[in-house]
Amino acid sequence: MATRTTGTSRADLIADTALALLAERGMRGLTHRAVDERAGLPQGSTSNYARTRQSLLETAVRRLAEREKRVLAPGELPVPGASPDSGPAVGAEALVAGLALALHRYLTRHIELLVCRYELALEATRRPELREFFDATGRQFREPLMALMTAAGSAEPERHALSLVAWCEGLMFSCAAGSYNRSVPSEEELRTGFAELLRGMLGPEWAGPR
């Protein structure tokens, strides 16, 4: 049963419990009643906070984005424009190390969040109103990544950001739900992969680690 820790609001408890149910039982296991029971709340508490199914799903998406942001920690990545004007404004080694650290932390400590994301993403394909909400929350990750690609010297940051996201998404699915679920890459292996990918996009002069 989910329990409320010190400082956790009822809204956060409901949202975190919704994510726990999604990870354990899938979309069919996420109901207002199930959240109340799992969280140890009086019956009707979740309905008072999120009256409709759509509202409950949006609550889960919003909380997922908040928790993913803490895991991926964009603040750990190099800040665009922090380097001198000569050459790319983001150093290759710093960018590769930051990306590898964030992805490795996600893959080794927070697989349940990935399962929740896949459940919600698939549901969004059947609910246009949820798709709009889901995509809007995702922009908080995509836009900073485009800025980083620009700072790294990309002439096509939007296309390169998409390629980088697609590579990460494919790796995450393989490790969370695919045939590599028992073979999570090490942080060093991820650094090598990111360096290879970025050199392919930005050219051999991009001095990533070899």
Helices and strands as residue ranges (DSSP letters): H 10-25, G 27-29, H 32-39, H 45-49, H 53-72, G 74-76, H 92-109, H 111-124, H 128-151, H 157-176, H 187-202
